[in-house]
Amino acid sequence: MPTSPTPPSAARVVVLVSGTGSNLQALIDAATDPAYGVQVVAVGADRHGARALERAVRHGIPTFVCRVPDHRDRQAWDAALAEQIGAHTPDLVVSAGFMKILGEAVLSAHTVVNTHPALLPAFPGAHAVADALAYGVRVTGCTAHLVDSGVDTGPILEQVAVPVEDGDTPESLHERIKTVERSMLVDVVGRLARHGHTLTDRKVTIP
């Protein structure tokens, strides 16, 4: 069913997805409370058939798909993605399991928030949970950060620790991290939407 009406003062948020959309659902659920200060105005994916798009449709949220193979190169894809995001005039863009590296066209036009299943700068990249486990750390966690041109190198917004338990597998550890990650993302996006942020060198301050 469609989300509840959102006050005009709510921040307009576009969410980018690739998978099932559990983080997207957490944001949609939070946005039903007017005090949260967020309106999810569109959901974009890098492929057709992502379950996250189905979630958006069920809630009456516009969707779009921008596939890399449909463009001559990554730069052209990035420009097309920036145009599709910009059509919804967002105040903030959230990368919620979006499995593509964003380029200059998107990043120069929009503030983008991403989450990562490790305590950055440790264990960047696509295999963070398995890498942390293989290294033998006793504590890992998740990070919310602003996206820059690097891979998981943007300024850090928030971090939450998750203990590693004896007998953990990458799958069991990742499930516990994802639970914490959803809560962290909802909190960070809400605070950014309501209060904005300042960036000094690499230090982010949310008033």
Buried (B, 14 or more C-beta within 10 A) or exposed (E): EEBEEBEEEBBBBBBBBBBBBBBBBBBBBBBEEBEBBBBBBBBBBBBEEBBBBEBBEEBEBBBBBBBBEEBEEEEBBBBBBBEBBBEBEBBBBBBBBBBBBBBEBBBEBBBBBBBBBBBBEBBBEEBBBBBBBEEEBEEBBBBBBBBBEEEBBBBBBBBBEBEBEEEBEBEBBBEBBBEBBBBBBBBBBBBBBBEBBEEEEEEBEEE
